[in-house]
């Protein structure tokens, strides 16, 4: 399931994040790569434990906590601290699959990577190339969103970033473990949640059908959730 999260960060938040990370010290992006990814990856990123990454990451995490759409789509259990990367001209990230387990360096924090997320932090008109390409059951999906918008997609999917040919692509990226391991079950719950929200708007929260469907949602969540 691929879900776009529009305006996860507003213009003010994007500007704050960019001010913080642009002043940071950038290093070779392969510092967080597994063996397979290291063969395909050519970009820069902020060190995971750097003050800039932590400060900017806190802004992203705060925004996630305020997004009903993100919660409904991801049903998050654990979120890996946000990281930040950038691609200059000629830089790219070839086709790969994200590691199944992500471990935060120097800590005991680890997650099963069910979902990956990219938060775009540069105006799409400011650079050429740099599209996120995600392979799903319907083919290859091309993603290049406005600054502050985010894309949520299965970590199990093959994906890559096309070469940047002009300007600089800047983004935050991270992984999360969902309460619902199975992507199909997560999709079912999301579709049901969105239907309940629409019916609530039309009929009111006190309507019996709305109450019954809400019960079905929570009973399925209770059945499938690891929490």
Buried (B, 14 or more C-beta within 10 A) or exposed (E): BBBBBEBBBEEEBBBBBBEBBBEBEBEEBBBBBBEBBBEBBBBBBBBBEBEBBBBBBBBBEEBBEEBEBBEBBBBBBBBBBBBBBBBBBEBBBBEBBBBEEBEEEEEEEEBBBBBBBBBBBBEBEEBBBBBBBBBBEEEEBEBBBBBBBBBBBBBBBEBBBBBBEEBBBBBBBBBBBBBBBEBEBBBBBBEBBEEBEEBBEEEEEEEEEBEEBBEEBEEBBEEBBEE
